[in-house]
Amino acid sequence: MNRVDAKKFGLHARTVLEQVDDATLALVMDRKSRIIMADGRKIVDKKAQILKGQPDLQVILKTSAPICSKTRKFLEQADISVYPLKP
């Protein structure tokens, strides 16, 4: 995992970012509890903050948690792809 400093984008230091490739940055959420709409809104806000610093990046979500179907649609509409977090 190639971690990126979240402070570089003005995000909280506990936010885990991973450089997937030159054009893709992943928000990593490793938890057991379900990702609900409130979390989805925060993820979209974090994406907006990242794009302020580097507008050419694509932001994806890597998570081990289940995602509510409404939230999954919301993230897809915000152009955030969801991928499983491999152990």
HUHUQUI-V372139 format. One record per residue. N is the residue number from 1. RES is the residue in one letter. PSI is psi in whole degrees, -180 to 180 (* if undefined). Layout:
BEGIN
n res psi
N RES PSI
N RES PSI
END
This chain:
BEGIN
n res psi
1 M 127
2 N 92
3 R 149
4 V 142
5 D 119
6 A -27
7 K -25
8 K -29
9 F 7
10 G 21
11 L 164
12 H 146
13 A -25
14 R -8
15 T 128
16 V 119
17 L 142
18 E 131
19 Q 111
20 V -50
21 D -171
22 D -30
23 A 2
24 T 133
25 L 134
26 A 133
27 L 126
28 V 123
29 M 102
30 D 96
31 R 168
32 K -27
33 S 149
34 R 144
35 I 118
36 I -179
37 M -37
38 A -41
39 D -40
40 G -42
41 R -40
42 K -37
43 I -43
44 V -39
45 D -40
46 K -39
47 K -45
48 A -40
49 Q -41
50 I -42
51 L -21
52 K -41
53 G -39
54 Q 88
55 P -14
56 D -2
57 L 151
58 Q 133
59 V 130
60 I 170
61 L 128
62 K 125
63 T 153
64 S -5
65 A 151
66 P 151
67 I 131
68 C 144
69 S -38
70 K -40
71 T -39
72 R -44
73 K -43
74 F -44
75 L -39
76 E -40
77 Q -28
78 A 10
79 D 43
80 I 112
81 S 146
82 V 130
83 Y 149
84 P 145
85 L 117
86 K 136
87 P *
END
